[in-house]
């Protein structure tokens, strides 16, 4: 199993641009999550999904959108990128209890 | 609102010593608690998961304990090695139809050879 994969690893965006962070898992997990990690801060939940076709907001959803058309994929969309969205983004999946994380995407908005 | 605190933020110990990392949380109504390891520039690796009904979990040189009533968990690392150097994060889960984790800010551990 590849586990949880994320692309790209790094990205630099200009203010106002948009992009999609990709996340895929091959473990047939129902639950998937997007977090952001800022320096010196704990991870904050952006969006989550309990299964294909079902998504819901986490703690910090503003400026982001998600979709879950398949069990495997959970892309995170940034519209109108802002400097405040500079962060490291982690995707995770879970069968029920334990969460498994991807390697992260480091995003800089300038 | 659940808050998770990890103190100290950084810790350096000589190789071979046993050490304890601390995690405290404000709301004792948790579903489980998970300890993660994060290496610089990498993702999180799950180390141990303790269900709310359990008191401790062990994996190799690692032992995690949970005291819900006092809102505390500890991660004990025996016979520390330089390869244990990393940031250790704890996260508590309140089950609300899915596993919502609240993370601490982590303890950055350095093992001195």
Interface residues (C-beta under 8 A of the other chain):
Chain A: X4 X31 X33 X40 X41 X42 X43 X44 X45 X48 X50 X58 X90 X92 X94 X96 X97 X98 X99 X100 X101 X102 X103 X104
Chain B: X4 X32 X34 X36 X42 X43 X44 X45 X46 X49 X51 X89 X91 X93 X97 X98 X99 X100 X101 X102 X103 X104 X105 X106
